[in-house]
Amino acid sequence: MSRSFDDARRWAELGTNLVLEATADYDDKAYDAPSALPGWQRRQLVAHVAANADALGNLVHWAATGEETPMYASPEERAAGIERGIGMPAAELTGWLRRSAAELAASTAGLGDGQWQNPVVTAQGRTVPATELPWMRSREVCVHAVDLDAGITFADLPADFLGALCDDVIAKRAKAPGPALRLTETGTGEVRELPGEGEPTVLTGPLAEITAYLTGRGHALTAPDGGPVPTLGPWL
């Protein structure tokens, strides 16, 4: 499924609002609760989302000025951002989340058409035009809104976002060894193929469940014989 720059900006705003609304009244007890990501508390997840906004802000600055400003100075800095949130009181953590989101929104709104075309380098070392930044942010906030385990599911996200995310995940997974899959969406009948080892396993289900499976989240898909689906490696 194709995605446009305007689509990505819309999804990034929606996902940001979902995270902000979900955490608006969180106290320390709520932040200390486990997220849906194994081994992650909600506070670690929220710190990661806040730090991601700051890091993407560095790339916006790069696109705006031409001054090379990487997302993170080092892998250790990325980890430090998450750890920083562990020791924050609830109000401070929520403040960081909101401030970083507002600053990113303001800085991206200030980019001109030409600046959006300027190349930047992601934390994975990919050189991309700045127009990719809203898509990068939309993945973070939309998926982690679900990971908060606050009642938001993939079924609550726009179908066009889920389709674009599935295509993005499949493109990444196709570069690494893994099982071959043929994924058919109920309702539309749309089929997505993941090349891999052996004959493809045929899986059918709602788009939201396919997305959850491909991104390594909990899902309700079953193999044709009713058993478990093939295990996938890490997505990101």
VEXLUM-611968 format. One line per 2 residues: for each residue y, z, x of C-alpha. Coordinates in Angstrom, 3 decimals. Layout:
Y Z X; ...
END
This chain:
0.000 0.000 0.000; 3.342 -0.991 1.408
6.106 1.568 1.698; 9.802 0.973 2.002
12.484 2.897 3.831; 13.955 3.975 0.502
10.531 5.139 -0.695; 10.122 7.314 2.392
13.546 8.876 1.946; 12.737 9.654 -1.684
9.401 11.242 -0.773; 10.952 13.272 2.029
13.542 14.696 -0.352; 10.913 15.439 -2.994
8.571 17.164 -0.548; 11.400 19.188 0.949
12.411 20.388 -2.496; 8.818 21.356 -3.310
8.587 23.504 -0.190; 12.007 25.080 -0.779
11.235 25.865 -4.404; 7.788 27.269 -3.623
9.144 29.659 -0.996; 12.436 30.589 -2.681
11.314 34.084 -3.665; 8.833 34.770 -0.877
8.902 38.242 0.626; 6.973 39.323 3.705
3.821 39.915 1.667; 3.908 36.380 0.294
4.549 34.916 3.744; 1.705 36.942 5.239
-0.787 35.514 2.731; -3.159 32.851 4.015
-2.297 29.217 3.453; -4.884 26.606 2.525
-5.111 25.651 6.209; -7.848 27.722 7.867
-6.383 30.278 10.269; -2.780 29.700 9.180
-0.627 32.169 7.323; 2.081 30.767 5.084
4.721 32.013 7.510; 3.236 29.934 10.317
3.178 26.889 8.082; 6.797 27.375 6.999
7.890 27.927 10.600; 6.175 24.670 11.497
8.027 22.815 8.717; 11.353 24.305 9.825
10.724 23.511 13.484; 9.729 19.964 12.502
13.104 19.464 10.823; 14.867 20.639 13.977
12.692 18.336 16.104; 13.325 15.311 13.906
17.009 16.184 14.102; 16.731 15.605 17.844
15.484 12.070 17.158; 18.307 11.481 14.685
20.748 12.496 17.436; 18.978 10.080 19.795
19.328 7.251 17.276; 22.966 8.090 16.597
24.157 8.458 20.198; 21.612 6.781 22.458
21.253 10.093 24.293; 17.550 10.682 24.956
16.624 13.866 23.065; 12.852 14.262 22.565
11.439 16.044 19.539; 10.124 18.817 21.762
10.837 19.501 25.412; 7.112 20.252 25.881
3.927 20.932 23.884; 4.593 24.603 24.562
7.954 24.370 22.766; 6.237 23.057 19.633
3.791 25.969 19.651; 6.635 28.395 20.327
8.412 27.269 17.159; 5.402 28.238 15.077
5.003 31.560 16.870; 8.683 32.277 16.392
8.177 32.409 12.655; 5.499 35.102 12.929
7.992 37.733 13.957; 10.749 36.752 11.517
11.575 38.853 8.448; 11.119 36.900 5.218
14.830 36.344 4.602; 15.356 35.021 8.119
12.384 32.655 7.896; 13.526 31.306 4.528
17.021 30.898 5.946; 15.698 28.887 8.889
13.671 26.666 6.557; 16.674 25.952 4.345
19.180 25.544 7.177; 16.971 23.152 9.156
16.280 21.040 6.057; 19.988 20.854 5.186
20.965 19.920 8.748; 18.351 17.175 8.884
19.480 15.786 5.539; 23.110 15.777 6.675
22.407 14.141 10.032; 20.223 11.387 8.559
22.839 10.704 5.873; 25.318 10.053 8.674
23.315 7.270 10.340; 24.657 3.744 9.940
22.524 0.678 9.327; 22.510 -0.268 12.999
21.675 3.256 14.161; 18.642 3.353 11.872
17.246 0.426 13.888; 17.575 2.199 17.244
14.292 3.086 18.979; 13.178 6.697 19.446
9.974 8.222 20.832; 7.773 10.489 18.726
5.987 13.600 19.960; 2.826 11.460 20.261
4.642 9.074 22.596; 5.062 6.200 20.131
8.281 4.196 20.297; 9.445 3.518 16.742
12.708 2.582 15.031; 14.561 5.513 13.512
13.671 4.096 10.094; 10.255 5.726 10.613
11.738 9.232 10.603; 11.854 9.680 6.802
8.179 8.719 6.590; 7.312 11.215 9.312
9.185 13.922 7.431; 7.692 13.020 4.058
4.169 13.469 5.427; 5.055 16.891 6.784
6.739 18.310 3.703; 4.558 16.751 1.012
1.231 17.633 2.625; 2.352 21.112 3.667
3.705 21.772 0.171; 0.064 21.497 -0.887
-1.098 23.554 2.106; 1.082 26.481 1.019
-1.539 27.191 -1.666; 1.278 27.903 -4.112
-0.082 25.892 -7.034; 1.006 22.454 -5.789
-1.814 19.914 -5.441; -2.036 16.305 -4.313
-2.175 15.369 -7.998; 1.418 16.639 -8.288
2.667 14.132 -5.695; 3.746 10.563 -6.545
0.927 8.029 -6.629; 2.876 5.617 -4.417
3.202 8.330 -1.764; -0.525 9.122 -1.957
-1.397 5.448 -1.583; 0.865 5.037 1.427
-0.518 8.212 2.981; -4.117 7.055 2.500
-3.342 3.748 4.194; -1.589 5.565 7.046
-4.493 7.967 7.565; -7.079 5.183 7.441
-5.155 3.178 10.058; -5.200 6.202 12.370
-8.817 7.115 11.708; -9.935 3.517 12.329
-8.956 3.947 15.990; -11.517 6.721 16.581
-15.311 6.889 16.123; -16.412 8.047 12.700
-18.322 7.153 9.551; -17.701 3.938 7.660
-16.337 4.511 4.156; -15.646 2.472 1.050
-13.270 4.431 -1.175; -12.735 3.312 -4.768
-9.950 4.811 -6.833; -10.869 5.619 -10.416
-8.500 4.224 -12.979; -7.102 1.381 -10.877
-10.292 0.305 -9.123; -8.364 -0.104 -5.872
-10.676 -0.116 -2.868; -9.887 1.105 0.635
-12.180 0.485 3.587; -12.481 2.686 6.649
-14.409 0.834 9.367; -16.852 2.935 11.308
-20.441 3.561 12.265; -23.334 2.382 10.077
-23.307 1.179 6.508; -20.271 2.405 4.601
-20.681 5.396 2.306; -19.334 4.477 -1.126
-17.129 7.187 -2.631; -15.350 7.037 -5.971
-12.731 9.411 -7.320; -9.101 9.980 -8.272
-6.490 8.988 -5.711; -5.477 12.635 -5.255
-9.031 13.631 -4.289; -9.384 10.655 -1.932
-6.127 11.672 -0.256; -7.257 15.278 0.077
-10.536 14.158 1.667; -8.952 11.733 4.117
-6.391 14.324 5.257; -9.063 16.978 5.814
-8.153 19.143 2.826; -10.343 20.598 0.094
-11.526 17.992 -2.420; -13.996 17.319 -5.209
-15.581 14.090 -3.947; -19.361 13.847 -3.674
-21.667 11.281 -2.095; -23.476 8.827 -4.396
-26.584 11.062 -4.338; -24.492 14.070 -5.351
-24.579 15.591 -1.888; -21.768 16.288 0.567
-19.532 13.519 1.815; -19.472 12.469 5.488
-17.554 14.830 7.749; -14.324 13.445 9.169
-12.678 14.503 12.407; -9.134 15.884 12.616
-6.408 13.704 11.160; -3.366 14.860 13.189
END
